[in-house]
Amino acid sequence: SNNTQTMSATTNDTSDPAARLQELIHKREEILRGGEIHSQLHQIKELVQKEEACVLEIERQRVDAIMKEYEEQHPLITEECPLCLEDIPMASNRSLVRFSCCGKGCCRDCNLKASFHKVKKCP
């Protein structure tokens, strides 16, 4: 019980997930050296869950950094919808409906609204 309180206080001191992970691994090794594995099983299980959470946080931060770098190197191409004036990301050919008369396009929502109101000419 006292070890659990110490464990919680120790692992919450830092916001760096890699440092927290190292602390948790060290704490688990201390528990295993104590020779009381059966009585410490609950503590070890909690530590492993916290370690997994730290590993996931580290991976999330790694992916976020890679995505940020990619987005900086490859900015998203957009085109303005002439009806609602929103920027339409050109990530796929399904995000924009092209007009055959002028080659311009509008977003899917505006196209649905225009076809619902039976608009027949280029906006």
Long-range contacts (C-beta under 8 A, 24 or more apart in sequence): 3-31, 3-43, 4-43, 4-46, 7-43, 7-46, 7-47, 11-50, 17-54, 17-55, 17-57, 17-58, 17-61, 18-54, 18-58, 20-50, 20-54, 21-51, 21-54, 21-55, 21-58, 24-50, 24-51, 24-54, 25-51, 79-105, 81-105, 81-106, 81-107, 81-110, 82-106, 82-123, 83-107, 83-110, 83-113, 83-114, 83-123, 84-109, 84-110
